[in-house]
Amino acid sequence: MLRAFGRTAQGHTALDEALVAQHTAGRRMLRVGMPGLVGLAFIAQASFVVLLAVGTNPALGGSLETAELIALLVLAARFVEPVLLTSELGGAIRVAENALTEINELLDTETLPEPRTPRRADGAHIELDGVRFGYHGSPVLDGLTMRVPQGRMTALVGPSGAGKTTVIRLIARFFDPDAGTVRVGGVDVREMRTEDLTSVISVVFQDVHLFDGTILENVRLGRPDATDEEVYAAARTARVDQIADRLPGGWDAPVGEGGNRLSGGERRRVSIARALLKDTPIVLFDEATAALDAENEHALQQAMSALARNRTVLVIAHRLNTLRGADHIVVLDEGRVVEEGDHTDLMARNGRCAHFWRERRRAQGWRLAAPAAVR
Ligand SMILES: Nc1ncnc2c1ncn2[C@@H]1O[C@H](COP(=O)(O)OP(=O)(O)OP(=O)(O)O)[C@@H](O)[C@H]1O
């Protein structure tokens, strides 16, 4: 990264300092740990030598059988081995303790409260009413009120940091709002059991995380009890079959930790296949901002259209086609709705949405071109 941005001298100073600090910490760790390790090893070996010396004399004098001495020495050696091993493992155990502390902190995080008298969603429309929310106190949504009608596609647009992803997180109840209400199918999400809420909502995130298993296992995660035919059908609709064809191992090809053996576009296709398999009435979709190659772009468009059919879709739209295809557009800025309507409406109004549209069109018109001299 430093090379790519030509920040050699300035960037390397920080890198050098970090490496020196790591080196110093490593030496300190050795200094602190070494005396104990060496001391223990010395004591263990010395005891062995003493036993050998003490045992040899009676053996030579005949009061101790040679076989007995050998047995004694073997026993002593077997005793010394684990003692030395324990001291070596001590360091590793200390490192593992740190990891365990972090895992425990995560496990100790309080879960959101479950309702005493749970209700189920009645329909697939979504409403946010006067929602206020901030991460660690800094406000992101400021009294947001918006509607997502049932069975239609609603596009959410707005500048970076406007709070679009936060809206999706609140609908899926990753957090509870500080004030106001989020309703799914007319019911406050706090009055729904987590499993009831997740059974009506699928989320396709911008950065998709895959688990270190096969392509097929990752698709099946959408509905673990689905039949093989259903898993293949969902995967084919999302054009995951193209990925399986490409990889050695096909459907059973491992995707690597986090899905690092697949491209960003391919990971999204797996994620859409999961959502298709889950087959929920509501889909929350965070569209990728990154440009994709033609194959991925085409496959994703197809997959998304299949996913949107007959469902309530809330999509964070970055692509013009998505915006054009949406039934309803909501423009968000600084945690509030600043414009709302259908595409024709908003274009005619020539406000924020029309501005966003023009910006995107201009960006789409950009082409990488070689300078005339080297063309
Ligand atoms: N987990 C988090 N912890 C703290 N702050 C966060 C967290 N997630 C988002 N934020 C902050 O909340 C604000 C809104 O973020 P959000 O991701 O909802 O915006 P966005 O409109 O989706 O932006 P983008 O289009 O760039 O994805 C930003 O200022 C962001 O820095």
The ligand as an ORCA input file, in Angstrom:
! r2SCAN-3c Opt
* xyz 0 1
  N     -20.006      0.219     13.959
  C     -19.875      1.538     13.982
  N     -19.313      2.133     15.047
  C     -19.191      3.492     15.092
  N     -19.596      4.331     14.110
  C     -20.145      3.790     13.020
  C     -20.315      2.371     12.900
  N     -20.911      2.124     11.709
  C     -21.097      3.324     11.115
  N     -20.639      4.322     11.902
  C     -20.726      5.768     11.604
  O     -22.076      6.087     11.386
  C     -22.216      7.001     10.296
  C     -23.198      6.440      9.281
  O     -22.642      5.239      8.765
  P     -23.407      4.340      7.682
  O     -22.517      3.189      7.400
  O     -24.783      4.062      8.140
  O     -23.441      5.339      6.437
  P     -23.761      5.035      4.922
  O     -24.713      6.098      4.488
  O     -24.189      3.632      4.747
  O     -22.353      5.264      4.235
  P     -21.685      4.524      2.969
  O     -22.498      4.879      1.767
  O     -20.316      5.122      2.919
  O     -21.656      3.058      3.281
  C     -20.825      7.247      9.734
  O     -20.369      8.476     10.235
  C     -19.999      6.103     10.300
  O     -18.690      6.513     10.558
*
